Structures are given as structure tokens and as C-alpha cells.
């Protein structure tokens, strides 16, 4: 008898109904190469509330590592004492001598594991106290309801295996999925031929199959419910699909998460879109993938070449795979993080691998985008439609408010790009100027020192100032002579280059409340703070936020004007002196960027 449980919108019902009428199917050679969809992955989605366990074993040398088997044949292992579990082949579970219901660590008899009605229990004190682990994804699941597509009649045998259930895809005629006692199969030709869709799914009896939107869901006996995310590539394959060339699959429509509907999620999660591509066996060379908006602007870019950042707080970007076969990337429906000398992180509660840059890129707007894949010297394109959150809708007033917020966020985003671009040019000049500071020629050394002082004031990355700590920082003792309040905390000196981007030293402190002269790095920090605050917020920008941006914009405009003057005058004067000494000139930026603020801003 199957246990009854729920997980999300999946309603798990009772025993599988009577066997369905039989059809026949042959096992001719497959016409679609499995490599065309080998990048798809099953994942266990629950329920995670425990189930019957037949036996339990442990590993004496690894605390927290246990293996269990279930009455229906499933097997699972854990390396963290039962917090997370992974399905494995039953043969990989060590045999338990004596009592399969209890395992005692031979190296530490105080460590005991026992089988319980809904999972296992762990004791580290020879059984005096027990920690129960019942959230195991090992339920026997018999049926998924409600069904989103009409089930196809089962075949008594499919590819030589007894069939338990089958279902037709409602979108792609002829695409049928079937479950057997140990696998999931797929047919692209209405059941004429079948091939494995097992991928990473453990060998387990399939009780039921269902299609939820773009996802295929499988109910199993003893290993809970698994989901094959986004079967869109399968819907585009046919016997005429060439396995020797490059393919960019048309992505399924994506849906934005709106902050008015889910404020907590929208700050970090704007939704996602799966982009699938296939490289033929003869493919070679670098691969790039760009996503462009309707105006042709690149909003996301990825490449197979190594683009590791020197920013130690920036998550390592995973390069595109350029190996032959099917690959998938997931776009987060945001622009790539804006360039900055350093990034910071204010969301340390999240897993480091999923931590977004701070600031992150703004979420895109609903609309049609273009995916562009460049591989083996050829360019392939597909449209990608992004819909608004259905909980918010796409009324004209809603879209207009989103457009205003997006335009405001893009002002900050573009301003940060401008500041960083000129910052890099200035850094190149300072790098070439550095050897001249110790020149044996006193005139050259003096001119270099004067110019470097000017550039340092425009650089800003070496600036050190004072930051007022948080109110909950440790307060100092009362100074009776000074008459200070016991809650008074003196400001702390910090450096933009050493402290601001390190959350262990300055996380949460109000950096912007300290007066300082505008400079590229400092203005970029202020713009980044504002962008972080405004990204994902609901409604049109308020007047205070607009005023904050205008202040930073005016500061950046002033720094650009000063930098332009340095290039036209001071740099030229130093280069004239270097020319007289027959020394190579310093690089001059003859086209310093401009930025328009106030009412003239676009």
C-alpha cells in the first residue's frame, strides 16, 4: 500500500488502477541520437517526509555516512547524518551482518543507527538519546494527480520490458513517454520505436508519469517523485534532426517574478530561462552565447573561454561547455552584473555557489529577446519570449511602471559602466607612470609625482575615510571626562580597496555617510549601493532615489570633466617632457566618456 503525502502542487493518490489496454511496439534501431538530449537531468522533488526502511549500515571511518535500503528495492546514502540523501544502486549498499535493523560502529560503539517506522534514528551516546531522520525521499508513490495530459494505452512490452504506464505529450504529436519496472523510455514516432530516457534516474519501478507544463514528472516505488526539467528540446527532435551539426534549440517561454507578487524572491530571483544547444562530434573552437533585447543590446553574455575574475568575492563564472553533445545553461532573466573594481556581498546567508553579485544586474522587461550562439565559426539564433508574472498581469499601467523602473535602473547600470571604463584607462596610465616616479632624471620624477597625485585623486580606490558603525556594534565604555554617551561608538577608518568589498570587515555599515571628494571608484560604489537598493523594488522610482542618483551622476560628470582636462593638458605636458628625453609616451584618452544628468538625461 502506498503512503499518502503531498509535495507542492503534486497530489499523490492511492493505488495504481487496473492495467490499461495493450498495444504493440517494435524495437527497431533508434533514429534519434541520445546525444541530442544527453544534457537533460532528472532531480528528486520529494516528498521528503520519510518512509519504511528495510536495513541500515554505516561507514566506520566517515562520521555521518549511512546507507539504507527500502522494502520496495530502493537504496539511499547520506554523508551528513541524514540531512540530504542520494539515490544509489542497491548493490552499492554494504551488507549488514547480524541485525539489519541496527548498525553499531565497530570503531566507536557509542555510535548507533537504527531503523525506525518512518526513517532512521542516530545515537552518539550508545542509545541514551536519539536523533530521528524522517525527511527521506523514499516514499512509494502510486499516482500523480491531476493529470495534465491524456494517458496513452500501455503496451504489454516496450523495448522488451513490461510497461507500467505511458503518457503522450500534449504539445508535440508522436512524443510518448513510458515507464517500466526499472526505467523511463521515450518514443518520438508514436510508439513505433523506443529508447531510454533514464539519464541520471536510478533504476526503479515507475508507478506513474505526468507532464506539468514543460516538465516530465515520474512517480516511483521507493524513491519518491523525480522531475525531468524542461523537455522543450525533446519536443523539437525528429528523425530528420542532424546529429552532426550545431543546434540551438528554441527556448521555452520564460516568466518573470514580480516584486509586487513575491518581494522576497524578486530581490534575488527574477525567474529563469533554459537555453539548450548541441554541438556535433566534429565541433571545435570557442563557443559564445549572447542574449539580445529588441534594440540589439546584449543583456547577457557567456563564453567557453576562461573569464575568471580577480575579484575574490565574485562568484566564479562557469564557462560554456564546448565539448560535443547536448548542453544547457540557465539565464536568470537579469543583465550581467555591472562592471566594478570590486564587488561585495550582503547576502551571506545564501550558499556561496548561488550568491549573487552585489550589486546584481537589473531584471529584464517582458518582451521578445534573441538568443545568439556562435560555434565553429557559425552563428545560430532563436527567439526567446519573456512574459510578465501572471499574478501581476500585463496591463498597460503595469508595463509602464516596469518600464520606468527599468529605465531608472539602467541609468545607474550604464553610469557604473562609464565610471569603470574610465577607471581602467586611468589605471593603465598610473601603471605606466609608476616607474617614472623613481627616475634618475629629477625633472621626469617631479613631473611624474605631480601627475600621479592628480590621478590618485581621480582614482579613488586608495581613498581611506571614516565609516559610522551600526548601532548594534559593541559600544565603548563611558568616558566621564569627555561625557560621552555609553552607546557612542567612534567611527572606524576603512579603505575602499581593502575593506569595502570585504563583508567580514564592513558588512552593513553606512559607507555613504562620509564626506569625500568624488572619484571614479567612490562614485561607482555609491551608484552600486543605489542600484542594489532599487533593483527588484516595486513601483516607479521615488523622488528620494531619483535625487540620490542625480547627485552621483553630477559627481561622476565632474570627475569625467576633470579627467578630460588631465588628458588634454597635464598628460600632454608630461608626454612632451618624455619626448624630449626620448622616453615612450603615456597613453592619452582622446575620447573620454560623457554622461548627461538632470532633465536632459534620456
C-alpha positions in Angstrom: 0.0 0.0 0.0 1.4 3.4 -1.0 1.9 6.1 1.6 -0.1 9.3 1.0 1.8 12.6 1.0 2.0 15.9 -0.8 4.8 18.0 -2.3 4.0 21.4 -3.9 1.2 21.0 -6.4 1.6 17.3 -6.8 -1.3 15.4 -5.2 -0.3 11.8 -4.6 -3.2 9.4 -4.7 -3.8 5.7 -3.8 -3.0 2.5 -5.6 -2.4 2.4 -9.4 -5.5 1.4 -11.3 -6.1 -1.7 -13.3 -3.7 -2.4 -16.2 -4.5 -0.5 -19.3 -5.2 -1.9 -22.7 -2.1 -3.2 -24.6 -0.5 -2.0 -27.8 2.4 -3.4 -29.6 5.7 -1.8 -30.3 8.8 -2.9 -32.0 12.4 -2.3 -31.0 14.0 -1.2 -34.3 17.2 0.8 -34.3 16.7 4.3 -33.0 16.6 7.2 -35.5 17.4 9.9 -33.0 20.8 10.0 -31.3 20.7 10.1 -27.5 23.5 12.6 -27.6 21.0 15.2 -28.8 19.3 15.3 -25.3 22.0 13.8 -23.0 22.3 17.1 -21.1 18.8 16.8 -19.6 18.8 15.9 -15.9 16.3 14.3 -13.5 16.1 15.6 -10.0 14.3 14.3 -6.9 11.5 16.6 -5.8 10.1 14.7 -2.8 8.1 14.0 -0.8 10.8 14.3 1.9 8.9 13.1 5.0 10.3 9.6 5.4 9.2 6.1 4.6 9.8 2.4 5.5 13.4 1.3 5.8 14.5 -2.3 5.4 18.1 -2.1 6.5 20.7 0.4 7.6 24.5 0.4 7.5 27.3 2.9 8.2 30.9 3.6 7.5 33.2 3.5 10.5 35.8 5.8 9.1 33.3 8.5 8.0 31.0 10.0 10.7 27.6 10.9 9.2 27.8 8.5 6.3 25.0 5.9 6.2 23.2 3.8 3.7 19.7 2.4 3.8 17.5 0.1 1.7 13.7 0.1 1.4 11.3 -2.8 1.2 10.5 -2.0 -2.4 14.1 -2.1 -3.5 15.3 1.5 -3.3 18.6 2.4 -1.8 19.9 5.7 -0.5 23.1 7.2 1.1 23.9 10.2 3.1 27.2 11.9 4.1 25.7 14.5 6.5 23.9 12.4 9.1 20.6 12.3 7.2 20.2 16.0 6.2 20.4 15.1 2.5 20.1 11.8 0.7 21.2 10.5 -2.7 19.7 7.5 -4.5 22.2 4.7 -5.4 22.2 1.2 -6.7 21.2 -1.4 -4.1 24.4 -3.3 -4.8 26.5 -0.4 -3.5 25.0 -0.7 0.0 27.2 -2.7 2.3 25.7 -5.8 3.8 24.9 -5.7 7.4 26.0 -8.7 9.4 23.6 -9.7 12.2 20.7 -7.4 12.7 19.9 -5.3 9.5 17.7 -3.1 11.7 20.6 -1.7 13.7 24.2 -0.8 13.0 26.9 -0.3 15.6 30.1 1.4 14.6 32.9 -1.1 15.3 35.4 1.7 15.8 33.1 3.7 18.2 30.4 1.5 19.8 28.7 4.7 21.1 27.7 5.5 17.6 24.5 3.5 16.8 22.0 3.8 13.9 18.6 2.0 14.0 15.6 1.6 11.6 12.5 3.5 12.6 8.9 3.3 11.2 9.4 6.4 9.1 13.2 6.6 8.6 16.2 6.1 10.8 17.5 7.2 14.2 21.1 8.1 15.1 22.6 7.9 18.6 26.1 9.1 19.6 25.8 8.0 23.2 25.2 4.3 23.0 21.4 4.7 22.7 20.7 7.1 25.6 19.4 9.8 23.2 18.3 9.5 19.6 18.2 12.0 16.7 15.5 11.0 14.2 15.9 11.5 10.5 12.5 11.1 8.8 12.7 13.6 5.9 13.8 10.9 3.5 12.6 10.9 -0.2 11.8 7.2 -0.1 8.1 7.2 -0.3 6.3 4.7 -2.5 4.3 6.9 -4.9 1.5 5.3 -6.8 -0.3 8.1 -8.7 0.2 11.8 -9.7 -3.0 13.9 -9.9 -4.5 15.8 -11.6 -3.3 14.5 -14.9 -2.4 17.3 -17.4 -2.4 15.1 -20.4 -4.4 12.0 -21.5 -2.5 8.8 -20.9 -1.7 6.6 -23.8 -2.7 2.9 -23.5 0.2 0.9 -22.1 2.0 -1.7 -24.1 2.4 -5.0 -22.5 6.1 -4.8 -23.5 8.0 -1.8 -24.7 11.5 -2.4 -26.0 11.3 -5.8 -24.4 10.3 -4.6 -20.9 6.9 -4.8 -19.2 5.2 -1.4 -19.2 3.5 0.1 -16.2 2.4 3.5 -17.5 2.7 5.8 -20.6 1.6 9.3 -21.5 1.5 11.4 -24.7 3.0 14.9 -24.8 0.1 17.4 -25.4 2.3 19.7 -27.5 4.4 17.5 -29.8 2.4 14.9 -31.7 4.0 11.4 -31.6 6.1 12.1 -28.5 5.2 9.5 -25.9 6.9 8.7 -22.5 6.6 5.2 -20.9 7.6 3.7 -17.5 8.6 0.2 -16.8 9.7 -1.8 -13.8 13.2 -0.2 -13.9 13.3 2.7 -16.4 11.7 5.6 -18.3 11.5 5.3 -22.1 10.7 7.8 -24.9 9.3 7.4 -28.4 9.4 10.2 -31.0 7.3 8.3 -33.6 4.1 7.5 -31.8 5.4 4.2 -30.3 7.0 2.7 -33.4 10.4 2.8 -31.8 11.6 3.4 -28.2 14.8 4.4 -26.5 16.0 5.1 -23.0 15.3 8.4 -21.2 16.9 7.1 -18.0 19.8 9.7 -18.0 20.7 10.0 -14.2 17.4 8.5 -12.9 18.2 5.5 -10.7 16.9 2.1 -11.8 13.5 2.0 -10.1 9.9 0.9 -10.9 7.8 3.7 -12.4 4.3 3.9 -11.0 3.0 6.9 -12.9 4.0 9.7 -15.3 2.6 13.2 -15.8 3.5 16.3 -17.8 3.3 19.6 -15.9 3.9 22.4 -18.4 7.4 21.8 -19.7 8.4 19.2 -17.1 8.0 15.4 -17.1 7.2 14.0 -13.6 7.7 10.4 -12.6 6.3 8.6 -9.5 8.5 5.7 -8.3 8.2 2.8 -6.0 10.6 3.5 -3.1 12.5 6.5 -4.5 9.8 9.2 -4.3 9.0 11.7 -7.2 11.5 12.8 -9.8 11.2 15.6 -12.4 12.9 16.0 -15.7 13.1 19.8 -16.0 12.1 21.4 -19.3 11.6 18.8 -22.0 11.5 21.5 -24.7 14.5 20.0 -26.6 12.7 16.7 -26.9 9.7 18.4 -28.5 11.9 19.7 -31.3 13.7 16.5 -32.2 12.7 14.3 -35.2 14.2 11.7 -37.4 15.4 14.5 -39.7 17.4 16.2 -36.9 21.1 16.0 -37.9 23.4 14.8 -35.1 26.5 16.0 -36.9 25.8 19.8 -36.9 25.4 22.5 -34.3 21.8 23.0 -33.0 20.4 25.9 -30.9 17.1 24.8 -29.6 14.3 27.3 -29.4 13.9 28.1 -25.7 10.5 27.7 -23.9 8.8 31.0 -22.9 10.1 32.3 -19.6 8.2 34.1 -16.8 9.4 36.9 -14.7 8.9 37.0 -10.9 7.4 40.4 -10.0 8.4 42.1 -6.7 4.7 43.1 -6.0 3.8 39.4 -6.1 6.9 38.0 -4.4 9.0 40.7 -2.9 11.5 38.4 -1.1 12.2 36.3 -4.1 12.3 39.1 -6.7 15.3 40.7 -4.9 17.5 37.8 -5.8 15.3 35.6 -8.1 13.8 37.2 -11.2 12.9 33.9 -12.8 14.9 31.8 -15.3 15.1 30.6 -18.8 16.7 27.4 -20.1 18.8 27.7 -23.2 19.8 24.4 -24.8 22.4 23.8 -27.5 24.0 20.8 -29.2 27.5 20.6 -30.7 28.2 17.9 -33.2 31.1 15.5 -32.9 33.3 17.5 -35.2 32.7 20.8 -33.4 35.8 22.6 -32.2 36.9 26.1 -31.1 35.4 28.6 -28.7 31.7 28.9 -28.1 29.9 32.1 -27.2 26.2 32.7 -26.3 24.6 36.1 -26.2 21.1 37.2 -25.4 20.0 40.5 -27.0 16.9 42.7 -26.4 14.7 44.1 -29.1 17.1 47.1 -29.5 20.1 44.8 -30.1 21.7 45.4 -26.8 23.5 42.4 -25.3 21.9 41.8 -21.9 23.7 38.5 -21.1 26.9 37.0 -22.5 28.7 33.8 -21.8 31.7 32.1 -23.4 33.7 28.9 -23.3 37.0 30.7 -22.7 38.3 31.2 -19.2 37.0 34.5 -17.9 38.0 34.1 -14.2 37.8 37.4 -12.3 40.4 38.7 -10.0 37.6 39.8 -7.7 37.8 37.3 -4.8 34.2 38.0 -3.8 32.8 37.5 -7.3 31.4 34.0 -7.9 33.4 32.0 -10.4 31.6 32.1 -13.7 31.1 28.7 -15.2 32.4 28.8 -18.8 30.2 27.4 -21.6 30.9 23.8 -22.4 32.4 23.4 -25.9 32.6 19.6 -25.9 30.4 17.7 -28.4 26.9 16.8 -27.1 23.9 18.5 -25.6 24.4 21.3 -23.1 22.1 23.6 -21.1 22.6 26.9 -19.4 20.1 28.8 -17.2 19.8 32.5 -17.7 18.5 34.4 -14.6 16.5 36.9 -16.6 18.8 39.7 -15.5 21.5 41.7 -17.1 25.0 40.6 -16.2 26.4 42.3 -13.0 27.7 45.8 -13.8 31.5 46.1 -14.0 33.2 47.4 -10.9 36.7 47.4 -9.5 35.4 45.2 -6.7 32.1 43.6 -5.8 30.7 43.0 -2.3 28.1 40.6 -0.9 25.4 41.4 1.6 23.5 38.1 1.3 25.9 35.8 3.1 23.0 33.6 4.4 22.8 32.1 0.9 25.0 29.3 -0.3 28.2 30.7 -1.7 27.7 28.9 -5.1 24.4 30.7 -5.6 25.2 34.1 -4.1 24.5 36.9 -6.5 27.0 39.7 -7.0 26.2 42.9 -5.1 25.0 44.8 -7.0 23.4 42.4 -9.4 22.1 43.3 -12.8 18.5 44.6 -13.2 15.8 42.2 -14.2 14.8 42.5 -17.9 11.4 43.6 -19.1 8.8 41.4 -20.6 9.2 41.0 -24.4 10.9 39.1 -27.1 14.7 38.5 -26.9 17.1 36.9 -29.3 19.5 34.1 -28.4 22.7 34.1 -30.4 25.0 31.1 -30.4 28.4 31.3 -32.2 30.2 28.0 -32.6 32.6 26.6 -35.2 32.5 30.0 -36.9 28.8 29.8 -37.5 26.0 31.9 -35.9 22.7 30.4 -34.9 19.7 32.4 -33.5 16.4 31.7 -31.8 13.7 33.9 -30.3 13.1 33.9 -26.5 9.8 35.3 -25.2 9.7 36.6 -21.6 6.3 37.0 -20.0 5.3 39.1 -17.1 4.4 37.4 -13.8 0.8 36.1 -14.3 -0.1 37.2 -10.8 0.6 40.8 -11.8 -0.5 40.7 -15.4 0.4 42.8 -18.4 -2.0 45.7 -18.2 -0.7 48.9 -19.8 -0.2 50.7 -16.5 1.7 47.8 -15.0 4.1 47.6 -18.0 4.6 51.4 -18.0 5.6 51.3 -14.3 8.0 48.4 -15.0 9.5 50.4 -17.9 10.1 53.5 -15.7 11.8 51.4 -13.1 13.9 49.6 -15.6 15.0 52.8 -17.3 16.0 54.2 -13.9 18.0 51.1 -13.0 19.7 51.2 -16.4 20.8 54.8 -15.8 22.7 53.6 -12.7 23.9 50.5 -14.6 25.3 52.5 -17.5 26.8 55.1 -15.2 28.7 52.3 -13.5 30.0 51.1 -16.8 31.1 54.6 -17.8 32.9 55.0 -14.4 34.6 51.7 -14.7 35.7 52.1 -18.3 37.5 55.4 -17.5 38.8 54.0 -14.2 40.6 51.2 -16.2 42.1 53.8 -18.6 43.3 55.8 -15.6 44.7 52.7 -14.0 46.7 51.9 -17.2 48.2 55.4 -17.1 49.2 55.1 -13.4 50.7 51.7 -14.1 53.0 53.1 -16.8 53.7 56.2 -14.7 54.9 54.2 -11.7 58.4 53.5 -13.0 58.9 57.2 -13.7 58.4 58.1 -10.1 61.9 56.8 -9.3 63.5 58.1 -12.5 67.1 59.3 -12.0 66.1 62.4 -14.0 64.8 64.8 -11.4 62.6 66.7 -13.9 60.9 63.4 -15.0 60.5 62.2 -11.4 58.9 65.5 -10.3 56.5 65.7 -13.3 55.5 62.1 -12.7 54.9 62.7 -9.0 52.7 65.7 -9.7 50.7 63.9 -12.3 50.3 60.8 -10.1 48.9 62.9 -7.3 46.3 64.2 -9.7 45.4 60.8 -10.9 45.2 59.4 -7.4 42.6 62.0 -6.5 40.5 60.8 -9.6 41.1 57.1 -9.0 39.5 56.8 -5.5 40.5 53.2 -4.9 43.2 54.1 -2.4 41.0 56.5 -0.5 40.7 55.9 3.2 37.9 57.5 5.3 35.7 57.0 8.3 32.6 54.9 8.5 29.9 55.2 11.2 29.4 51.7 12.5 26.0 50.1 13.0 24.0 50.9 16.2 24.3 47.3 17.3 28.1 47.3 17.2 29.9 46.9 20.5 29.6 50.1 22.5 32.5 51.6 24.3 32.7 52.4 28.0 31.5 55.7 29.4 34.2 58.4 29.3 33.3 60.5 32.3 35.9 63.1 31.4 34.6 63.5 27.9 31.0 63.0 28.9 30.3 60.6 26.1 27.1 58.6 26.0 27.6 54.9 26.8 26.2 53.9 23.4 28.6 56.1 21.5 30.7 54.1 19.0 33.5 56.0 17.3 33.8 55.9 13.5 36.2 53.4 12.1 38.8 54.0 9.3 38.2 51.9 6.2 39.7 51.7 2.8 37.7 51.3 -0.4 40.3 48.9 -1.9 40.8 46.8 1.2 37.6 46.9 3.3 34.5 47.9 1.4 34.3 44.8 -0.7 35.1 42.5 2.3 31.9 41.8 4.2 33.8 40.4 7.2 35.1 43.9 8.0 32.5 46.4 6.8 29.3 44.5 6.0 26.2 46.5 6.8 28.0 49.8 7.7 26.9 53.1 6.2 29.7 53.9 3.8 27.9 56.7 2.1 27.5 59.0 5.1 31.2 60.1 5.0 32.1 63.2 3.1 34.8 62.7 0.5 35.9 64.1 -2.8 34.3 62.5 -5.9 36.5 59.9 -7.7 35.8 57.1 -10.1 35.9 54.2 -7.6 34.0 56.2 -4.9 31.2 57.3 -7.2 31.0 53.7 -8.6 30.5 52.5 -5.0 27.7 55.0 -4.5 26.0 54.0 -7.7 26.3 50.4 -6.9 24.7 50.9 -3.5 21.8 52.7 -5.0 21.4 50.1 -7.8 21.4 47.3 -5.2 18.7 49.2 -3.2 16.5 49.9 -6.2 16.8 46.6 -8.2 13.7 44.5 -7.8 11.8 47.2 -5.9 8.1 47.6 -6.7 6.5 50.6 -8.4 8.0 53.6 -10.0 11.2 55.2 -8.6 10.5 57.6 -5.7 11.8 61.2 -5.6 14.5 60.4 -3.0 16.0 57.7 -5.1 16.0 59.9 -8.2 17.7 62.7 -6.1 20.4 60.2 -4.9 21.1 59.2 -8.5 21.3 62.8 -9.8 23.8 63.6 -7.0 26.0 60.7 -8.0 25.5 61.5 -11.7 26.6 65.1 -11.2 29.7 63.9 -9.3 30.6 61.4 -12.0 30.1 64.1 -14.6 32.5 66.4 -12.7 35.1 63.6 -12.4 34.9 62.9 -16.1 35.4 66.6 -16.9 38.5 66.8 -14.7 39.8 63.6 -16.3 39.2 65.0 -19.8 41.2 68.1 -18.8 44.1 66.0 -17.4 44.2 64.1 -20.8 44.2 67.3 -22.8 46.7 69.3 -20.7 48.6 67.6 -17.9 49.2 64.3 -19.7 50.2 66.1 -22.9 52.7 68.2 -20.9 54.3 65.2 -19.3 54.5 63.4 -22.7 56.2 66.5 -24.2 58.9 66.1 -21.5 59.2 62.4 -22.1 59.5 63.1 -25.8 62.4 65.4 -25.1 64.1 62.7 -23.0 63.4 60.1 -25.8 61.1 58.1 -23.5 57.9 56.4 -24.6 54.8 58.5 -24.0 51.9 57.7 -21.6 48.6 56.7 -23.1 46.2 59.6 -23.7 42.4 59.1 -23.8 41.2 61.4 -26.6 37.6 60.3 -26.3 36.7 60.5 -22.6 33.1 59.3 -22.0 30.4 61.7 -21.2 27.2 61.4 -19.1 24.1 63.5 -19.2 22.3 64.2 -15.9 19.1 66.1 -15.0 16.3 66.9 -17.3 18.5 66.3 -20.4 19.1 62.7 -19.4 17.4 60.1 -21.7 
